[in-house]
Amino acid sequence: MLELQVSPSDGKSAFYCESRPTEGGRYVVMSESGSEASPEGHNVRTRVHEYGGGAWCLLEGTGGEEILYSNFSDQRPQLITIVPTLTRIP
């Protein structure tokens, strides 16, 4: 588990980055319920990370949580809205 972040909208939902060695070392954003929040095939990673930068962050959007992240293949920023089913932390 890498880069644990708490939802800015409710302060209870947690998301984290997970490495997938069986998928060529791809990194994905996961919700606390274990569902993948980042798009299939995207690698949430950046070359800047080696210098202390983060590859993703959670934002509070109007339609749900938003994830701003860098896709490793082209290093371009991506913004997606997610509305996962989560197990809330009491």
Buried (B, 14 or more C-beta within 10 A) or exposed (E): EEBEBBBBBEEEBBBBBBEEEEEEEBBBBBBBEEEBBBBEEBBBBBEEBEEEEBBBEBEEBEEEBBBBBBBBEEEEEBEBEBEBEBEEEE
